[in-house]
Amino acid sequence: MYVYSNGVTKPYKTYTDLSDILRDFPGMMTSNNSTKEELVSVLKKDDHFYEITSQRKDPKNIEKTVVTVYEVMNGQKRIVEEYNDIYEVMASPYKEAIMTN
């Protein structure tokens, strides 16, 4: 986990499991009731950039969330994968966008 403050990004804490993050930041699972697509992370892998976004299909039900992985190239985005929840991303080749060592 990194913190951005006053124009500087600094390491904050290392997590190895999503449940540890949720324990420290319980509001992550409950506070956002928006249905708009939101950027979760950006990943550079094998000289490619990927954007990972999430979007709730039902604002009151986090289980109805779609996580989308886009490849970004020359200003264009194309969908690479879609997942039904963040846990599927954790088992995917794009998990580094969520968890870092």
HELIX and SHEET records of a PDB file:
HELIX    1   1 LEU A   18  ASP A   24  1                                   7    
HELIX    2   2 PRO A   26  MET A   29  5                                   4    
HELIX    3   3 ILE A   62  LYS A   64  5                                   3    
HELIX    4   4 ILE A   86  MET A   90  1                                   5    
HELIX    5   5 LYS A   95  ALA A   97  5                                   3    
SHEET    1   A 2 TYR A   2  SER A   5  0                                        
SHEET    2   A 2 VAL A   8  PRO A  11 -1                                        
SHEET    1   B 4 GLU A  38  LYS A  45  0                                        
SHEET    2   B 4 HIS A  48  ARG A  56 -1                                        
SHEET    3   B 4 THR A  65  MET A  73 -1                                        
SHEET    4   B 4 GLN A  76  TYR A  83 -1                                        
END                                                                             
